Amino acid sequence: MNKINELEKLKQMYINCTSCPLAKLGRTQVVFGCGNPNAKLMLIGEAPGKNEDIQGEPFVGRAGKLLAQILESCGINRKDIYITNIAKCRPPHNRTPLPEESKACKTLILEKQIEIIQPKIICTLGSCATQAILGRPVQITKERGQTIKTNLGLILPTLHPAYILRNKTKYKLLAEDIESAIKFSKS
């Protein structure tokens, strides 16, 4: 089976997922992920926001526009990479997903997405995504930009684009980390 079919089969298995409380807390849909199933670079964020929940695609709001701008400045189209989130359903009031919510999605869906896509490097966006992948607390401002070997592959933690919208002086750090991940994915 090819990667497109494998991802679609996985998506259909969990399109009506009820494995954690987020299923009952007002989600519109499961926001699975999108992009190139043969991508060498995967970006993993926290959870869908309002716009993502409506459109069914990760990173389409303000943070997504900023991310697209950074990708474009690095010479890559977001269609050339794969983008998803730790939590596949929108938490109420855009709160951070609870550990059990992140764990459910990671175990049931995300680990399988990574296994299917087999990216050369995974860039985790923000502390929530990084903590969920690493399975330990992180200080994202101290660990960003450093590659870490995990059982899921090579991880490069960085700042979340939403954080940059609130702290514009940190833009360069996110751009540098994304550029490093892109270069590594092409090497």
URCORBEL-V414621 format. One record per residue. N is the residue number from 1. RES is the residue in one small letter. SS is DSSP state (H for helix, E for strand, C for the rest). PHI is phi in whole degrees, -180 to 180 (999 if undefined). Layout:
n->[N & N]
res->[RES & RES]
ss->[SS & SS]
phi->[PHI & PHI]
//
This chain:
n->[1 & 2 & 3 & 4 & 5 & 6 & 7 & 8 & 9 & 10 & 11 & 12 & 13 & 14 & 15 & 16 & 17 & 18 & 19 & 20 & 21 & 22 & 23 & 24 & 25 & 26 & 27 & 28 & 29 & 30 & 31 & 32 & 33 & 34 & 35 & 36 & 37 & 38 & 39 & 40 & 41 & 42 & 43 & 44 & 45 & 46 & 47 & 48 & 49 & 50 & 51 & 52 & 53 & 54 & 55 & 56 & 57 & 58 & 59 & 60 & 61 & 62 & 63 & 64 & 65 & 66 & 67 & 68 & 69 & 70 & 71 & 72 & 73 & 74 & 75 & 76 & 77 & 78 & 79 & 80 & 81 & 82 & 83 & 84 & 85 & 86 & 87 & 88 & 89 & 90 & 91 & 92 & 93 & 94 & 95 & 96 & 97 & 98 & 99 & 100 & 101 & 102 & 103 & 104 & 105 & 106 & 107 & 108 & 109 & 110 & 111 & 112 & 113 & 114 & 115 & 116 & 117 & 118 & 119 & 120 & 121 & 122 & 123 & 124 & 125 & 126 & 127 & 128 & 129 & 130 & 131 & 132 & 133 & 134 & 135 & 136 & 137 & 138 & 139 & 140 & 141 & 142 & 143 & 144 & 145 & 146 & 147 & 148 & 149 & 150 & 151 & 152 & 153 & 154 & 155 & 156 & 157 & 158 & 159 & 160 & 161 & 162 & 163 & 164 & 165 & 166 & 167 & 168 & 169 & 170 & 171 & 172 & 173 & 174 & 175 & 176 & 177 & 178 & 179 & 180 & 181 & 182 & 183 & 184 & 185 & 186 & 187]
res->[m & n & k & i & n & e & l & e & k & l & k & q & m & y & i & n & c & t & s & c & p & l & a & k & l & g & r & t & q & v & v & f & g & c & g & n & p & n & a & k & l & m & l & i & g & e & a & p & g & k & n & e & d & i & q & g & e & p & f & v & g & r & a & g & k & l & l & a & q & i & l & e & s & c & g & i & n & r & k & d & i & y & i & t & n & i & a & k & c & r & p & p & h & n & r & t & p & l & p & e & e & s & k & a & c & k & t & l & i & l & e & k & q & i & e & i & i & q & p & k & i & i & c & t & l & g & s & c & a & t & q & a & i & l & g & r & p & v & q & i & t & k & e & r & g & q & t & i & k & t & n & l & g & l & i & l & p & t & l & h & p & a & y & i & l & r & n & k & t & k & y & k & l & l & a & e & d & i & e & s & a & i & k & f & s & k & s]
ss->[C & C & H & H & H & H & H & H & H & H & H & H & H & H & C & C & C & C & C & C & H & H & H & H & C & C & C & C & C & C & C & C & C & E & E & C & C & C & C & C & E & E & E & E & E & C & C & C & C & H & H & H & H & H & H & C & C & C & C & C & C & H & H & H & H & H & H & H & H & H & H & H & H & C & C & C & C & H & H & H & C & E & E & E & E & C & C & C & C & C & C & H & H & H & C & C & C & C & H & H & H & H & H & H & H & H & H & H & H & H & H & H & H & H & H & H & H & C & C & C & E & E & E & E & E & C & H & H & H & H & H & H & H & H & C & C & C & C & C & H & H & H & H & C & C & C & E & E & E & E & C & C & E & E & E & E & E & E & C & C & H & H & H & H & H & H & C & H & H & H & H & H & H & H & H & H & H & H & H & H & H & H & H & H & H & H & C]
phi->[999 & -82 & -62 & -60 & -66 & -63 & -65 & -65 & -62 & -62 & -59 & -64 & -64 & -118 & -61 & -118 & -56 & -131 & -77 & -144 & -61 & -60 & -61 & -103 & -106 & 97 & -66 & -88 & -162 & -80 & -98 & -74 & 142 & -157 & 125 & -81 & -68 & -104 & -62 & -91 & -124 & -119 & -107 & -125 & -100 & -88 & -166 & -66 & -98 & -58 & -64 & -65 & -64 & -70 & -86 & 76 & -138 & -71 & 57 & -112 & -85 & -61 & -64 & -67 & -64 & -64 & -61 & -61 & -62 & -65 & -59 & -61 & -65 & -93 & 81 & -133 & -94 & -62 & -72 & -87 & -119 & -116 & -123 & -151 & -129 & -62 & -89 & -95 & -119 & -73 & -71 & -59 & 57 & 56 & -70 & -68 & -60 & -71 & -53 & -69 & -71 & -62 & -64 & -60 & -67 & -62 & -70 & -80 & -121 & -59 & -61 & -72 & -59 & -62 & -62 & -71 & -74 & 53 & -67 & -73 & -148 & -116 & -104 & -90 & -101 & 96 & -70 & -61 & -64 & -65 & -62 & -65 & -72 & -80 & 72 & -155 & -64 & -134 & -110 & -58 & -69 & -95 & -100 & -63 & 82 & -108 & -79 & -132 & -81 & -135 & -69 & -93 & 127 & -82 & -113 & -124 & -71 & -149 & -74 & -83 & -56 & -64 & -64 & -66 & -61 & -93 & -135 & -58 & -68 & -94 & -52 & -60 & -64 & -63 & -60 & -64 & -66 & -62 & -61 & -61 & -64 & -63 & -60 & -63 & -65 & -95 & -82]
//
